Amino acid sequence: MTLQQMEYIVALDTYRHFVLAAESCGVTQPSLSAMVQKLEEELDVTLFNRDKKNITPTPIGEKVIAQAHILLKEAERVKELISDEVESMSGNLHIGMLPTISPYLVPDFILSFKQKFPKMNLVIEEKENAALLNDIALGSIDMAITTSPEAGGKFLEIPVYKEPFVGYFSCACKDTLKMISEGKLPAEHMWILKEGHCVPNGALNFCDDKSVGNHTYEAGSIETLIRIVDRNGGFTIIPQLHTNFLTAEQKKNIHSLDHIPAASRLISIVIKEDFIRERVVNAVYNVMKDVIPAEMLDEGTKSRSIKLR
């Protein structure tokens, strides 16, 4: 039984076609067929049902293929471990990121990362939090840069920075401003961001409460929220880093939320508990430290490197 045979049965399960599976593995169809048959003989089971129209795994074949996926992933982890210890930074790095973080981080992050690690193939994609955590669990991304997950012990969270929220108000919100100065948040006048106003256990956690806030339009874009407030009145809350994107006139509508409990969000690097590419994690973390204002950085980690094991 070899890793090559594991690769072949996974490919055959994926493509359900001997020729296509062989092409994906870079071998001839007879070679792949012979290796699969040899594995079946060694295990003394039939892994695939074969007929002219369909190739499907048998019940025992499904179990063996599931184990093959695990073996191949573990073999890849061994390669990553060796690469992380002895080679220069190279290979692939796939990062997922919350859309309400990426505008302030991605442009400078890409520039700095590529300058420091030119041999790394960097891919960044935007998704909402639940999808990011699912992708980490499946192994389709290496890590996520997002708000704190609420998914138990499956993930390791590395805090990077805490970003305050600020209020963005229309000119007709003087009464609302007075309430906020007294430590109250009149949510009925607030325009809601679809995802990003979620501060776990905080006063701004409106995501699951449809009775709070204006849900006429649940924006996926902070820029859209600002335009809605400008045209329709009311207010919204935005990450402090977004104020750099506002015009001089719009900046007059910004007000602090210092009196509101938990008016901030913690941004973290999130990985699987068994992630082993320590140098890669530190590379991402150090580039983020270069991009994010120093006063926002997490005090617990900003002066030391990340240790995974």
Secondary structure, DSSP 8 states (H G I E B T S, - for coil): --HHHHHHHHHHHHHSSHHHHHHHHTS-HHHHHHHHHHHHHHHTS--EEE-SS-EEE-HHHHHHHHHHHHHHHHHHHHHHHHHHHHS-S-EEEEEEE-TTTHHHHHHHHHHHHHHH-TTEEEEEEE--HHHHHHHHHHTSSSEEEEE---SGGGEEEEEEEEEEEEEEE-TT-HHHHHHHHTT---GGGBEEESSS---TTSTT--TT-TTSSEEEEEES-HHHHHHHHHHH--EEEEEGGGGGGS-HHHHTTEEE-TTSTT-EEEEEEEEETT---HHHHHHHHHHHHHHS-GGGB-TTTTTS-----
